[in-house]
Amino acid sequence: MIQFVNVYKDYKGGHQALKNINFHLSEGEMAFLTGHSGAGKSTLLKLLMMIEKFSRGQIFYQGKNLSQFHRTDIPYHRRSIGMIYQNPQLLNNRTIFENVGLPLVILGFRPPEIKRRVYAALDKVNLLKKEKCYPMELSIGEQQRVGVARAVVTKPQLLLADEPTGNLDPELAAEIMDLFEAFNKVGVSVLVATHDLPLIARMNHRILTLKDGQLIGGN
């Protein structure tokens, strides 16, 4: 599903965020991307989302070369990817139902389909009874689960998560990881960037390790 071939990411001033990255993620696979703060985890995910451009090399997604994408192709590319952040970035003046349904509204789905999908997504993260609440009425762990529901409501083929458990205690962090595993079991590919080594050590998935922008293990 994903393949990085000799990928570099250079920034102005000479800083190399990523250096000669080579790895693949198979369709239906779940893997972790780890490394110290500043190792390049977030940058790698941004390249996959086409939020930033890589400097050299090639990135393939579902057999398509991202370097050959026109800027008009990018929105369509992102529709097949669900993105989850450390801060779920919820809209405090919108209900949980409205937060989760927003991607579908943007994509032009009709109200009955939006309702069906939002209820299904909230049910998967055990928040169906919170649909009329506002984000500030929820705990931090519940807010993160809303972020997960919003990411999966479009039925993406790939889930990317950038330090999704960074603000959570160990018990809540484990719950979020269990959610990712549940989605993976129904065929969704998952790549999670995290520095929580004790948490991922108990999970039976491949670990990709970055150090100073270089992949040193797990490819």
C-alpha positions in Angstrom: 0.0 0.0 0.0 2.8 2.4 1.0 6.4 2.3 -0.3 9.2 4.8 0.3 12.2 4.5 -2.0 15.3 6.6 -1.1 13.2 9.4 0.2 14.8 12.6 1.5 13.3 15.7 3.0 15.4 18.8 3.1 14.5 22.2 4.7 16.0 25.6 4.0 19.2 26.2 5.9 20.5 22.7 5.2 18.5 20.7 7.8 17.7 17.2 6.6 14.5 15.9 8.3 14.6 12.6 6.5 17.5 10.8 5.0 17.3 7.9 2.5 14.1 6.4 3.9 13.2 3.0 2.5 10.2 1.0 3.8 6.9 -0.5 2.9 3.5 -1.0 4.6 1.4 -3.8 3.1 -2.3 -3.4 2.5 -4.1 -4.4 5.7 -1.0 -4.1 7.9 -0.6 -2.2 11.1 2.8 -0.8 12.1 4.3 1.7 14.6 6.7 4.5 13.7 8.9 5.4 16.7 11.9 7.5 17.6 13.0 10.5 19.7 11.3 13.9 19.4 12.5 15.5 16.2 13.5 12.1 14.6 11.2 12.8 11.6 8.0 10.9 12.5 5.6 13.8 11.9 7.5 14.8 8.7 7.1 11.3 7.3 3.3 11.4 7.9 3.1 14.8 6.3 4.7 13.5 3.2 2.2 10.7 3.0 -0.7 13.2 3.4 1.0 15.5 0.8 1.0 18.3 3.4 4.7 18.7 2.5 6.7 17.7 -0.5 9.7 15.3 -0.3 12.9 16.6 -1.8 14.2 13.4 -3.4 13.2 9.8 -3.9 9.8 8.3 -4.6 6.7 7.6 -2.6 4.1 5.2 -3.8 0.6 4.9 -2.4 -1.6 2.2 -3.7 0.7 1.8 -6.7 0.6 5.5 -7.6 3.7 7.7 -7.6 3.0 10.7 -5.4 5.6 12.8 -7.3 3.4 12.6 -10.4 0.3 13.9 -8.7 -1.1 17.3 -9.8 -2.2 19.6 -7.0 -5.8 19.0 -8.1 -5.2 15.3 -7.3 -4.3 16.0 -3.6 -7.8 16.4 -2.2 -8.9 13.1 -3.7 -5.7 11.4 -2.4 -6.5 12.6 1.2 -10.0 11.3 1.1 -8.7 7.7 1.3 -6.6 8.6 4.4 -7.9 9.2 8.0 -5.6 11.4 10.1 -5.5 11.5 13.9 -3.4 14.0 15.9 -2.3 14.3 19.5 -4.7 17.1 19.9 -8.0 16.1 18.1 -8.6 19.8 17.2 -12.4 19.6 17.7 -14.6 22.6 17.1 -15.9 23.6 20.5 -19.0 25.3 19.1 -20.2 22.2 17.3 -21.7 19.1 18.8 -19.9 15.7 18.7 -22.3 14.7 15.9 -21.4 17.8 13.9 -17.6 17.4 14.6 -17.6 13.8 13.3 -19.9 14.6 10.4 -17.9 17.6 9.1 -15.7 15.7 6.7 -18.8 14.2 5.1 -20.5 17.6 4.8 -17.3 18.9 3.1 -17.4 16.0 0.7 -21.0 16.7 -0.2 -22.8 13.6 1.3 -26.5 13.8 1.7 -27.9 14.2 5.3 -29.3 10.6 5.6 -26.0 9.1 4.7 -24.2 11.5 7.0 -26.4 10.5 9.9 -25.9 6.8 9.2 -22.1 7.1 9.0 -21.7 9.3 12.0 -23.8 7.0 14.2 -21.8 4.0 13.0 -18.5 5.8 13.7 -19.6 6.9 17.2 -20.8 3.4 18.0 -17.4 2.0 17.1 -15.7 4.3 19.6 -18.4 3.8 22.2 -19.6 7.4 22.2 -23.1 7.0 20.6 -24.8 8.5 23.7 -22.5 11.6 23.5 -23.7 12.8 20.1 -25.4 15.9 21.4 -22.6 16.9 23.8 -20.0 19.5 23.1 -16.3 18.8 23.2 -15.7 20.7 26.5 -18.2 18.4 28.1 -16.1 15.3 27.4 -12.9 14.0 29.0 -9.6 14.1 27.2 -9.9 10.4 26.4 -13.4 10.9 25.0 -12.2 13.8 22.9 -9.5 11.7 21.4 -12.0 9.0 20.6 -14.1 11.6 18.8 -11.0 12.4 16.7 -10.8 8.7 15.8 -14.5 8.6 14.8 -14.0 11.7 12.6 -11.0 10.0 11.0 -12.9 6.8 10.1 -16.3 8.3 9.2 -15.2 8.5 5.5 -14.2 4.8 5.6 -10.6 5.4 4.8 -8.3 2.7 3.5 -5.4 4.0 5.6 -5.3 5.5 9.1 -2.4 7.7 10.1 -1.9 8.7 13.7 0.6 11.3 15.0 1.3 10.7 18.7 -2.4 10.0 19.4 -1.8 8.9 23.0 0.6 11.7 24.0 -1.9 13.4 26.2 -3.4 10.3 27.7 -2.7 8.2 30.8 -1.6 4.6 30.2 -5.1 3.1 30.5 -6.7 5.5 28.1 -3.7 5.2 25.7 -4.2 1.4 25.7 -7.9 1.9 24.8 -7.0 4.1 21.8 -4.5 1.5 20.6 -7.1 -1.2 20.9 -9.4 0.9 18.7 -6.7 1.1 16.0 -6.3 -2.7 16.2 -10.0 -3.2 15.9 -10.1 -1.1 12.7 -7.0 -3.0 11.4 -8.8 -6.3 11.9 -11.5 -5.2 9.5 -9.0 -4.4 6.8 -7.9 -0.8 7.4 -4.1 -0.2 7.1 -2.7 1.6 10.1 0.5 3.5 10.7 0.9 5.1 14.2 3.7 7.5 15.1 4.5 7.2 18.8 7.3 7.4 21.3 5.4 5.2 23.8 7.6 2.2 23.7 6.2 0.4 26.7 2.7 0.5 25.2 3.6 -0.8 21.7 6.0 -3.4 23.1 3.0 -5.4 24.2 1.4 -5.3 20.8 2.4 -7.7 18.0 3.1 -5.3 15.2 6.1 -4.2 13.2 8.0 -1.3 14.7 9.8 1.2 12.4 12.5 3.2 14.3 13.7 6.6 13.2 16.9 8.2 14.5 18.0 11.7 13.3 15.9 11.3 10.2 17.2 7.8 9.3 15.4 4.5 9.5 17.5 2.3 11.7 15.1 -0.7 12.1 11.9 -2.4 11.1 11.9 -1.7 7.3 
